[in-house]
Amino acid sequence: PNITEITSTSCMFNWQAHKPLGKDTLSYILQLQIYRKENDYIEMYNGELTSYRATNLEPGVDYRARVCVIRTTNEGLSLNSPFSSVTHFVLPRPEDLAAALSASKALDNRLLNSDNREQQSSFINRYRSAVHRKFKLMKLFENRTLTDQQWAFVISVVFALLAIFIAIFANVIYSKYNNNASISVDNTFSPSSPGIRN
């Protein structure tokens, strides 16, 4: 899901609508999880709309959100799709919003003083871009742990590199041993040996 209209305690989730097959009805489930604190997802929304405003969220908390589609057939059978990829987000703290608001006001003053009226954008767009920049900065410096899938990937890469190193090392040793053995074998079967005719 996409996340818009962000405040310190709420946000709007939007996701793409799916096409129904025949007369089947579609509904959506939006689930939310507090990352690193809860193992289970909490169902936030179950309905036919493709957007939902979540309220009473905590600022500064790392959340994960996902959506799935439920197709209900004419016979009443419900078929769930797999969940979408997880969207991570952190709502800004009130002091971060105040900083973004003051930056936006400073930007307003500079734009009003300049003659380039085309460069002015609405307050909401400037606010969104300032908050978006703040989120990027927060995510750059945020210390995250690796997920189980990321650890599995790292371990498999290390194992593959170790296997390649062992194979190269074994090949070097084997080729040195074979070169020494082949020299002695070549000397024993010289043309002057009995039983070999040219």
Number of C-alpha atoms within 10 A of each C-alpha: 20 12 17 13 12 20 17 19 16 18 18 16 20 17 18 10 14 12 10 13 11 8 9 16 16 21 20 22 19 25 19 21 20 18 16 12 10 10 9 11 15 13 14 15 18 16 14 14 14 17 19 17 15 15 13 9 15 16 17 15 16 15 20 18 25 22 25 19 22 20 21 18 16 11 7 10 11 16 12 15 12 11 14 14 12 15 14 16 16 19 22 23 15 14 10 18 19 12 14 22 18 14 15 21 15 12 14 17 11 12 16 12 9 11 9 9 10 7 9 15 12 10 14 11 12 19 21 18 14 20 22 14 13 17 16 12 11 13 13 10 8 9 8 9 9 10 9 9 9 11 12 12 12 13 12 12 12 12 12 12 12 12 12 12 12 12 12 12 12 12 12 12 12 11 12 12 11 12 12 10 11 12 10 11 11 9 10 11 12 10 11 10 10 8 7 9 7 4
